[in-house]
Amino acid sequence: MVSSYESIKLWRDAHIGEHVSDSNRLNQFHDDLMLKVFKVASLGMHSPPPCPFVWFITGSGGRYEQGIFSDQDHGIVFLEDSPESYEYFSRLGEWLSVGLEKVGYPYCEGKVMSSNPMWCQSLKAWELQLVKWMEESSWSSIRNLQIFYDARTLVGDHKLLFVLKEIVHKYNNSHPHFLRRLLENVKHMKNVIGPLGQIIVEDKGVHAGAIDLKYAAFIPYVNAIRLLALKEGVHETNTVARLNELSKKPPYEEELPLYIVNFTKLLQYRLEQRIQAGNYDDSHYLYLKNLTKEDQRTMKKILKDGKRLQQFVQRLIEKGGSHGV
């Protein structure tokens, strides 16, 4: 029986190596770890929750795409808008953030954690906050909305998340320029393919000769597919699951299947890199010298196709939803 954060950390260190060869197994292991943290945090509350709630995770965890190293991204929605509920779940959020850090998940630099009041609110307050984010055009509001849209339930009542995401879908359906505002915030990405078709690597610093997999490869795919998922009202959070769901629809059935193969390979490359990395920051970098010639060609195709995917999504949204390939 797990009785403390320290014992969970020991369990994590002893068993994580058994799951590093497969992304799905590794992500299930992360879920199991976080559920153990929730159990300990709940015991520390000394009383049951005062109302229905959901503890959700987002970011790579919400998309079921965590690597070996991962920071925190989570929040809480609770049903009753009362002082008692705010007090209870604020304290629970603090316990969860502290517990996850003790187990090996660094605090989120952007403070996307249940200990942050912005990410621990009643359903009513969340509804108002989402509308505010959607009506604003600031970078931070769009970023927060994107983060929220990747949320999935870890503990509690999934219907609370469903209700909130339906608010986003309904807003999108009645505001034709909404997706274009989201697009403006994600279409300017780092150029990773040079004029001669070469992969552009980091040219200085401790990661010279490496590709920043997070910004060069993952984010272009994740951002583009998230936009399409939001456009079509897809509730799946995993990128491959979103691609599978979208590929059933006539506008996408020819274009999107090739990206499923690419993204699956990308997950495997990152997993292999993170086995070698010693910490969270280093785990984002892939060194070309460590790849075979064949793998380098595959990586180049993945990066080029990422740009192609972005352009496809941009044309689709800028033309108001017509399939302009």
N, C-alpha and C positions, 0 to 999 in steps of 0.2 A: 504493500500500500504506500502511495506517495503522500508524505505528510509535511513537506516543506519545499520551498523553492530550491534550496541547496541540494536536496535529494533528487529533484527533477533535473537539475543541472548535471549531476553525476550520471543519471540515467541517460540523458541526452548524449553526453560525451562517450558513454559506453556503447551506445547502439546506433548512433547516426551513420557510422561507417557501413552498416548493413544495408543502407538505403540509397547510397550515392550513385548507383549505376542506373537508376531509373527515376525520371522526373515525377511520375505519378506516385510512386512509393515514397519518394522523399517528401512530397507535399502532404501526403497522408501522415507521415511522421511528424511534420511541423504541426499539423492540425492536432494530433494526439498530444504533443507537447503543450500547445496552448490550452487545450481542454484541461490538462492537469493543472496548469497555472490557474485557470478559472476556478477549479475545484478548491484549491488552497485559498485563493482570494475570497471565495464565497464563505468558507469556513470562518474566515477572519471577520466576517460581517456580523456573526452571531444572531442573525434573524433572516427570515426569508424575504425575497423582494416584495415590496408593497404593491406591485402591479405588474402586468405583462411587460416584457421588454425583449430586445434583441441586442446581443453583443456581436458586432460584425467586424470582419477584417477586410482590408482593402489593399491597394497596391498590388505587388506581385503575389502576396498571399491571397487576396481576394480573387485574383485571376488564376489561382492554383498554379503559379509559375515561379515559386521561390526556388532559389538555389540552396547551396549548403549554408551560406551566410545570408542573413536577412535582418533588416531593421524592423521597427514596429510601425504598423499602420492599422489602426482600429478605432472603433467608436461605439457608442451606445444610443439606442432609441428606446424611450420608455413611454408607456401609454398615458399615464395620468400626469397632468400638468399641475403638480402640487408641490409645496415646499418640502413635504416629507419625501417625495420621490426624488426631487433634486438633491436633497441631502444624502439619501441612500446611494443613489447611482454615482454621484460625484465621488463619494468615498470608495465605492467599488472600483470606479475608473482609476483612482489613484493606486489602489492595491494591484490592479491588473498591470498598469504601466511599470510599477516597481518590480513586480514579480517577473514580468517578461524580461526586464533588464537583468535581473539576477540570474535568470536561466540562460541568457546568452543572446538576447535580442536587443541591440543598442536602441536608445531612445531615438525617435524620429526627429531629424533636424528641423523639419517643417511643423513639428508638434501635432501631427495627425495621430492623436492618441486619446483614449477615453479619459485621461486626466486633464485634457484641455476642454473647458466648458463649451467651446464651439463644436466639439465632436461628441458631446454627451448632453443630450437635450430630450425634452418631451417630443412626442409626435407632432403636436401643434407647433412647437417652436421650430422643429425641423422643417415643417411645411413652409413656414414663413421664410426660413433661411434659404431654402432651395429656390424659392421664387426670387428672392433678393439676388442670389448668385446668378440666376438666369437673366435677370433684367439689367444687371451691371455688365460692363464690358471690360472691366479691369482684368489684368493678367491673373491676379490672385483669386478672383471669383471664378474665372473659367477653370483655373487649376483645381480649385476645391471641388467644383462640380464634376470634373473628370475623375478625380479621386473617388468621390462618392459613388459614381456610376459603376465602379469596379467592385463595390462592396458585395460581400456574400455573408450569409448567416453562419456563425460558428455555434452560438448558443442562443436559445430563445425562440421567439415567435417570428417566423419568416414573413408573415403577412405584413408586419410593420414596414419592412424594407420594400415589399412589393407595392404597398400603397404609395410610398415616397417615390419610387421609380416611375410609377404610373403618372404622378404629377409632372415629372420631367417629360414623359412621352406626350401627355396632353398639351403641355406648353409648347412643345416642338410642333405638334400638329396645327396649332392655332397661330404660330408665329413663324412665317415662312423664311425670315432672315436669321432665325436663331442659329441654325447649323452653320451659316456663313460666318457668324461671329466666332463660333467655336473653331472653325477652320482657320481663321486668321491667326489664332493663337498656337496652332500646331504645324502649320505648313512650312515654316522657316526652320529647316533642319540643317545640321552640319553636313557639309559636302564631304563624302568619303570616297568618291571615285574621281580620279584625276582626268585631265583632258586626253591623256593617252590610254585611258582605261585601267590605270593602275590603282591599287588600293592606297589611300592616303592614311598613313599611320602617324602616331604621335612622334614629333621630331625632336623633342627635348624633354628633360625631366626624368624621373625614375621609371616612367613607362614608355620611354622612347622605343620605337619599333613595334608598338602594340596598337591594336584597334580597341577603342572604348566601346565594347559590345553594347553597353546600356544605351548610349546616345547615338551610336552609329548604326546599330542594327535593331535592337529591341523596340526602342521608342517609336521609330517610324512605322513599324508594323502594328504595334499596340495602339497607337493614336489613330491610325487610319481605320483599323477594324472597329475600334470603339465608336468612332463617328458613324460608321455604317450601322452598327448595332443600335445606337441611339435613334438614328433615322428610321429604322425599320421596327423599333419597339422590341428588340430581342433582349430577353432577360438574362441570358447566359453571360457569365463574366470571364470565363476562360477564353483566350484568343482563338485556339483551335476549335473549341465548341461554337464560338460565335461564327467562325468561318464555315463550319459545317452547316449551321442553321441558315446562314445567309446564302450559301451555295444552293439551297433548295429553291430559292426565289429566282424567277426568270431574268431579272436584270443582272444577276451575278453568277449564274450557273456555269458560264464559260470562263469568266475572268478569275474567280477566286480560288478554285481548287488547287492551282499550282502553288499558292501561298501557304496552303496547309503543309505541304512537303517541306517548303523552305523554313517555316517557323518551327516545325518539329526538329529539323536538323539544327536550327539555331539553339534550341533548348539543350540539345545534346552537347553541342560545342561549349556552351556556357557551363554545363555540368562538369564536363571534363576539365575545363579551365579552373573551376572553383575547387576541384579536388586538389589541384596543385597550389592554389593560393592560400596564404596564411591568414588573411583577414577580409573583412567586408569590402573595403575600398579596392584592394588588389584584385578581388575576384571579378571585377568588371572588365579587366583587360586581357585580351587574347593576343599573344605574340605570333606574328606570321612565321617566324623561324621555327616554331614548334609544330607547324602544319606541314603535311606532305604537299606536293605539287597539286595533287588531285583535290585535297581539302582546300587549298588556296583558291583553286578555280571554283569550287563550290561556294566558298565564302564570297568571292567576287560576284557570283550570280545572285546570291542572297541579297547582297548590298544593292546591286543594280535593280533587282526586282522590287526591293523596298522603295526605291525612288519611283519606279513604275507604278506601284500600288498607290503611293501618295498622289501622283498625277491623275490616276484613274478616279480616286475619291474626290479630288479637287474639281475635276471636270464635272463629275456627277452632281456635286452640291452646288457649284456655281451656275449650272444650267437648270437649277430648280428641281432636280430629281430625274431628269431624262438621262437615258443611258448613252452618254456621249463618249464613246471609246475612241 
